[in-house]
Amino acid sequence: MPYTFSQAVWNAKAVSDTVELQSEFERCAVTVIEITTVAFSGTIDIQGKAHELSAYANVPYIRQDQASIQTPSVTQVVPAIDTGVYRYVVLGYWRRLQIVMTRTVGTITCGVAGSSNAKVFPYLVTQLIAGVATIGNVGLLTALGADAVGVKETAISQETGATGIVGWLSSAKGFLKSIRDYIGITTIAAAVAGGVGSVNAKLRLMTTQLASLVTGIVLAAGSAIIGRVLPPVTVETPFTGNGNLVVGTSKLEPGAAFKLTGIELTIDTAPTSGTQNLVITKDDGSGTAYYDNVIQLIDLVANNVTSLKIRPDEVFKATDVITAAWTNTDSRNYGLIFKHQLM
């Protein structure tokens, strides 16, 4: 069965820290680390080990949030001193993973998600798109060739100007042959020298469409090599204790546009004293209080609450903040989790 797992590592962390990820990540084919910084300066090391007796060392990763072509690296991550979101995909299998963060100033929020059935784009796809030029009419006609299944690799290389594509096109002989069978020719001479207007017209239309397809592909931002990992990564931000939930500290502040997918509250024993409202609020990033609104308000005493799940499924701006407030008069032990996905 497909398996996904996520872990909240830090929430607005303002001191250096090292966290060993939970063992569930060893079952994941793809692991994504998402880091959100606020005026942060420091370093991050993504480390792993192959078995329990080995020592942790930096492991290969590739950055996901860039539109330009990225290559694997094992070097220490040094974010720019800014407020931003960085995503890294861990490459290869590791028995255990850990993240080492050394902070100088600012805060950092980090979440990790993995999937057993996620896939990455192969490097060849990016090389093909990065190196390909237009495959025009002459190029495709030459590629179709005179022999029944052959592909003239030299001609293709000359047409595209990217010799690295030759091997890829060689494996496409069956595709090219199916095109030739569709238009009803057996040799290039029959199509060109024969002067059959309908065949030539069909050839030219197909080659023009193929050229537009190849040269018109634009990769989405952040997907130059590895693509976007599906399903979307859900990051959990937890709070636990037996004191009050305070707006200033019990909050979700991703720093980028996000979807609030869930809020979960668990209390060891239902509160009993007076009225104890849990208030979940959107603090609008515009700075105008008129745009703030209450997402959920519930009296935990009157409703005898020990477990509560809220599914807002709403999209918020990068500057919006989700807050929680509750005066825990009975000092109940609780766990509160915000769940979100970056847009």
N, C-alpha and C positions, 0 to 999 in steps of 0.2 A: 504494500500500500504506500502511496506517496506520503512523505513525511516532511513537515515544516516545523521550525523551532525558532524562537527569538528570545533575546535576553537584553534587558536594560542594564547597561554597564555604569554610566555616570549620568547624573542630572545636575547641570550647572555646577560641576565640580570645580573647586577653587584651590585644591592642593594636589600635589603629586600623588600618584597612586599606581598600583599594579593589580590587575584583575585577571585571574585564570577563568576562562570561559567554561561553561558547564559541559559535561561530557557528552551531552546530546548532539553537539556539533560534529562529532566524529562520524555520525550517520549521514551528514549532509554532503551532497555532491558539489554544491556551490554555497559559499559563506560570504556574506556582504557585511562590511563594517561601515556604519554611517556615523560621521563625526560632525557636530555643529559647534562652532566656536563663537565666542563673544569677546572681542578685544583680547584674544588669546595669543600668548607667545609661549612656545615650549616645543617639546619633541614627543613623538609617538613611535614606539617600536611594536610591530606586529610579529609576534614570535610563536613558534610551534615546536613540537617534538614528536618523533615518529613512534616512540614507545615510552613506557613509564620510567625506564632506567636512563634514558638520554637526557641531555640538558637542553633547556630552551635556547633557541637561536632565531634570528630574523628569518622569515620565510618569504617566498616570492608572492607578490601581489601585483595587481594592476589597477590603476585609477579608473573609475567608472564615470565620473561626472564631467568629463571633458569631451568636446566635440572633435578635437584633433586626435590623430592616431597616437595611442599610448602603447608602451612596451613594458614587459614585466620588470620588476625591480625588487631588491631586498634591502634597499637603503632606508635609513631612518626617515620618518615623515616629519617635515618641519613646515607646518601651516604658516601662511602669511599672517601678519598681525592684523587681523580683521575679524569681521563677523561673517561667517560663511558656512557652507555645507560641503563636506568632502565625503566621497564614498570609495571604498576599496574592496575589490574582490580577491579573496585568498585563493591562490593557485595550488593545486595538488592536494593530497590527502595527508592529514596530520592527526595523530592520536589525541593530542591536546593542544589548545591554543591559549595564548595570553596576550594582553595588551599592556604595555608599559608606557605610562604617561609621566613626563617630567614637566611641571608647570613653572613658568616665571611670573606671568601676570594673566588676568582674565579668567574666564570660565570655559568649561568644555562639557558638552553633552554627547554621550555615545550610546548607540544601540547596535546590536548584531542580530542578523537573521540568516537562516540557512534553509535549504530545501534539498531533499533527496533526489528530486526529479528535475531540477532546473537545468538549463543548458546554457552554454556560452557560444557566441559566434566564433567559428574557427578563424585563425589569423589569415588564411588564404582569401577569405571573402573580402576583407579590407584591402589586402594587397591587390586583388583583382580590380576593385572599384577605384582605388587610388591610382593605379597605373594605366587603366584602360582609356583609350581614346575612342573615336567614332569608328564603328565597323560599318563602312559604307557598302554600296552595291557591289563594287568590284571585290571588296574583301570577302563578302559572304559568297559571292559566286565562285571565287577561288577556293574558299573553304569547302564548298559543296563538292568540287573536284570532279574528275572524270571517272575515278574508280568508285565502285559501289559503296564502300564503307570508309574510304580513306579520308583523312583530313590533312591538307597541305600546311604543315606547321610553319614553314619558313614564310609563306605568304601571309599567314595570320600574324606572325610576329612583326612583319614589316608594316602591316596595316595598323596595328594597335600601337606600335612603338613601345611595347612592353614585353620583353622576351619571357618574363616570368609567367605570363599568361598561357604560353604555349602548352605546357603540361596540362593545365586545366582544360583547355579546349580539346586536347587529344582525348580526354575522357568523355567528351560530348559528341562523339561520332554518331552514336545512335540517335541523338536529338537532331543533328544536322541531316542524317539520312531520312528521318521521318518528315522533315521539311521538304526534301527533294521528292520523296514519294507523293507527298500531298499535292505538289504542283505538277507532277506527272512528267518529270524528265529523268533520263538515265545518264546523259553526259552533258557537260557544259556546252559542247558544240551544238547540241540539239536546242538548247535554250537561247544561245546567242546567234549563231550562224543561221539557224532555222528561221529566225525572224517571225516566230509565232507571237503575235501581239498580245493575246490573252495571257500566255505564260509569262512573257516578259513583264507585263503590267502587274501580275500577281507577285512576281519576284521582287520587283521594285517596291511595291507596297509593303511586303513582309520585311525586306531589309531596312526600309526606312523606319518601320515600327520597332524593329530590333535595335537599331542604332539609337533611337529615342529612349528606349527602355534602358540600355546599358549606360548611356551618358547622362540620363536624367535621374538616376538613383541618388537620393540625398539621405544620408544616415541621420537619424534623430540625434539631437545633442546628448552626449554621454554614452553613445552606443557605437563608437567608431570601430572597436574591435570586439568587445564582449557583449554588446547589446544590453537590453534591459532584462533583468531577471524577473521572471513571473513565477508565482503570483507576486503582487506588490508586497514589499517589505513592511510589516507592521512592527512598530517600535513601542515597547511598553515602558512607561515611566511610573515607578512605584513610590508610594509613601506608606510608612508604617509607624506605629507607636501607640501611646495611650493618652496623649495630650490633645490639644485643640488642633483642628485644621485651620491654618491661617492663610489668608489671601496672598500675602507677600511671599510665602515660601511654598505653599501647596499649589503649585501651578505647572502648567504645560506651556513651554515657550520654545518651539522648534527653531524659530528664526528664518523659516522659509514657508511658502504656501503649503498647507497641509489639510488632510481630511481627518476629522475626529471620528474614529470608528467605534469607540467604546469607552465606557467608564464603569468600573466595577468596584464595589465596596463590600468588604466582609468584616463583620464585628463578632467578637467571641460570644458576647451576651447582649441581647437587646437592651438599649438604654431605657430607663424608667423614670427619670426625674424631670418633671416639668415639660417644657417644649424644647426640643433640640432639632433645629432645622439644618439639613444638609443643603447648601446652596452652591450650585455649579453655575458659573457666570462666564460670559465672553467679555473680556476687557478689550474693546475695539482699539485697534492700532492707530486710528486716526487721532486719538487723543481727546476726542469729544465724548463726554459722558452720555450724551443723548443716544449714541449708537451702541452703548453697552446693553446687553440683555441677559436675562436669566435663562439658562438652558434647562435646568431642573431645580425644583424646590420641593423637598419632602420632609415631613416631620418624622424623624426616626423613632420617636417614642410612640406617637399615635398609631403608627403603622407597624410597630413591633419588628423593626428591621434588624436582621442579622446578615442578610445577603441581598445585594441590589445590583442589577445590571441595567445600564442605560446605553442605548444604541443611537446616538445622534445622526451619524452618517452625514455630516455636514462639512463643507469646504470653507476654510478660513484663510485670510491673508497672512503674509509672512510676518506682519507686525502685530497680529492678534495674539492674545494670551488667554488661556483657559484657566480659571482659578476655582479652588474649592474652599469652602468655609463651613466649620461646624464647631460649636462650643460643646466639647465632650465633658459634660458635667459629671458623669459617672466614671470618668477615666477608663472607658472600655478600651480593650486592645483591638486595633483595627488594621486593615490593609486596604489602601486605595490605589487603583491602577488606572492611569490614562493610557489609551491606545490610539496611535495615529499613524498615518501614512503620508509621506511627502509627495507632493504633486509634481 
